[in-house]
Amino acid sequence: MTQPDAIEELTRALRADIDAIWQQILDEQDRLIAQWGTLHRPQRLHRLTLLQAHIRALADSADALAARAVAAATRGAYETGAWGTAIAAGTSAAFGAPDLDAITHLARDAMDNLLAATQGVRESTKQLVRTLTRDHVRSKLYTGKTAEQAARELARAIDGQGVAAVVYRNGARVGLGDYADMVLRTKTAEAYQEGGFQQGRALDIQWWEIFDGVGCGLDGHEDPNKANGLIVPSDTAERYPISHPRCTRVTSPRPDIRTASAAGRAEPTRPAEMRAIQEAAEKARTAATAPMVARARRATARVSRAANLRAGTVASAAQQRHMRLAPPA
């Protein structure tokens, strides 16, 4: 059992856009490699300066994309999880100050991770440029070599110490696309779960049922205590909202259970029933948020129309001035 498709949909466009930015960074490195052997030393230094400026601009673009989308994706995932719990408990979701605080915290956490990744891109670019401009490296890689040999040497150097978003303790270098994908999937999964748990606290839900991959342990893949089908008390459910990065765990409320002995006798929820709960929750969330979305769109349209009218007025006045001042043909 996995989270509703709507959760993945919330970040699909952002993940694709950031991955496209990463591909541009890789393309920029490839262009550097292709040109390097044919360039003289001053030209190489200039080319490295351009590389750093271009990648910095691409990282800025990724930050701007994330800033526009992360808060909305986090809120959407949180609300979907909240409605899932409410529908399963036979009621409607209600939101208050604790929910706003939770959404704000989760969005900030996701944004901090993405900003750290783009900062990693900038820093690794600077390190690469510093390395490639050092005299002994320049001499080692390029003196007395053909353009093809120099390109191969540079490709190997970039492969070992090129641009990366994150470098793990084991030395693994991760690109911006992969890292952003992991962050967004993981953080929206946490938001989905936290939205459900917050509703559960308000509804005094004391027991939860976990739906997960067959091989997924409660606390990671190595945990022998497999999570799928477990019925656990609230503190355990909230301690393990997900098992690992990109986890798609769903924790569903069991309002029918009030005691440990009842939990031991409880029948598991059938997958078809769980899917029905998810679908009903998504419909309810969409219906509840549609008026807000519509109002926001109307307000945006009004601002846009006003801007267009102002632009038209200014253009007309400018045109009239030009016609008055223009010499006769």
Secondary structure, DSSP 8 states (H G I E B T S, - for coil): ----HHHHHHHHHHHHHHHHHHHHHHHHHHHHHHHHTT--HHHHHHHHHHHHHHHHHHHHHHHHHHHHHHHHHHHHHHHHHHHHHHHHTTS-----HHHHHHHHHHHHHHHHHHHHHHHHHHHHHHHHHHHHHSHHHHHHHHTT--HHHHHHHHHHHHHHH---SEE-TTS-EE-HHHHHHHHHHHHHHHHHHHHHHHHHHHTT--EEEEE--TT-BTTBTT-SSB-TT-EEEHHHHHH-S-SSTT---EEEE-TT--SHHHHHH-----HHHHHHHHHHHHHHHHHHHHHHHHHHHHHHHHHHHHHHHHHHHHHHHHHHHHHHHS---
